[in-house]
Amino acid sequence: MLDGSELYALDISGAAFTKACGGPCTEGCVTLARIGDDAWALGDSKRPDAQPLRFTTEELDAAGIDPARFGLNV
């Protein structure tokens, strides 16, 4: 499993972030992108300049975040 320093060393400049909304996305949404085999970046569309947080698939699962809700496969 990747550790935090390895996750944040990954280049995400070309990552394709997608939104998952539980309702109207008028105030912004959580965004998610796969950035590696076992690596994800989680962003906030309301704060596009903020650095996305990074997680392993196991960490996303523990947090209850399902990539399928974003149209992404694990």
C-alpha positions as CSV (number, residue, x, y, z in Angstrom):
1,M,0.0,0.0,0.0
2,L,1.2,3.5,-0.8
3,D,2.0,5.8,2.1
4,G,1.3,9.5,2.3
5,S,4.6,10.7,0.9
6,E,4.2,8.4,-2.1
7,L,0.7,9.5,-2.8
8,Y,1.7,13.2,-2.7
9,A,4.7,12.5,-5.0
10,L,2.3,11.4,-7.8
11,D,1.8,13.9,-10.6
12,I,-1.9,14.8,-10.9
13,S,-1.5,17.6,-13.5
14,G,-3.3,15.5,-16.1
15,A,-5.9,13.9,-13.7
16,A,-9.5,13.9,-14.9
17,F,-11.7,14.9,-11.9
18,T,-15.4,14.0,-11.9
19,K,-18.2,15.2,-9.6
20,A,-20.6,13.2,-7.5
21,C,-23.7,15.1,-6.3
22,G,-26.4,14.0,-4.1
23,G,-28.6,16.9,-5.3
24,P,-28.3,20.1,-7.3
25,C,-24.7,21.1,-7.8
26,T,-25.3,24.8,-7.3
27,E,-22.9,25.2,-4.4
28,G,-20.2,22.9,-5.6
29,C,-19.4,19.2,-5.3
30,V,-16.8,16.8,-4.2
31,T,-14.5,15.7,-7.1
32,L,-12.5,12.5,-7.5
33,A,-9.8,11.3,-9.9
34,R,-7.8,8.1,-10.1
35,I,-4.2,9.1,-10.0
36,G,-2.6,5.6,-9.9
37,D,-3.4,1.9,-9.5
38,D,-4.3,2.3,-5.9
39,A,-4.4,6.1,-5.6
40,W,-7.1,8.7,-5.7
41,A,-7.3,12.5,-5.4
42,L,-10.3,14.1,-3.8
43,G,-11.0,17.7,-4.5
44,D,-13.6,20.4,-3.9
45,S,-15.1,22.2,-6.9
46,K,-15.8,25.3,-4.8
47,R,-12.1,25.6,-4.1
48,P,-10.4,24.7,-7.4
49,D,-7.1,26.2,-6.4
50,A,-6.9,24.1,-3.2
51,Q,-4.6,21.0,-3.3
52,P,-6.7,17.8,-3.5
53,L,-6.4,15.3,-0.7
54,R,-5.0,11.9,-1.7
55,F,-6.1,8.5,-0.6
56,T,-5.5,4.8,-1.3
57,T,-8.5,2.7,-2.4
58,E,-8.5,1.1,1.1
59,E,-8.6,4.6,2.7
60,L,-11.5,5.7,0.4
61,D,-13.4,2.6,1.3
62,A,-12.8,3.2,5.1
63,A,-14.2,6.7,4.7
64,G,-17.3,5.4,2.9
65,I,-16.4,7.0,-0.5
66,D,-17.4,4.8,-3.4
67,P,-15.7,5.7,-6.7
68,A,-18.7,4.1,-8.5
69,R,-20.8,7.2,-7.4
70,F,-18.4,9.2,-9.5
71,G,-18.8,6.8,-12.5
72,L,-15.3,5.4,-11.7
73,N,-14.2,1.8,-11.3
74,V,-12.0,0.6,-8.5
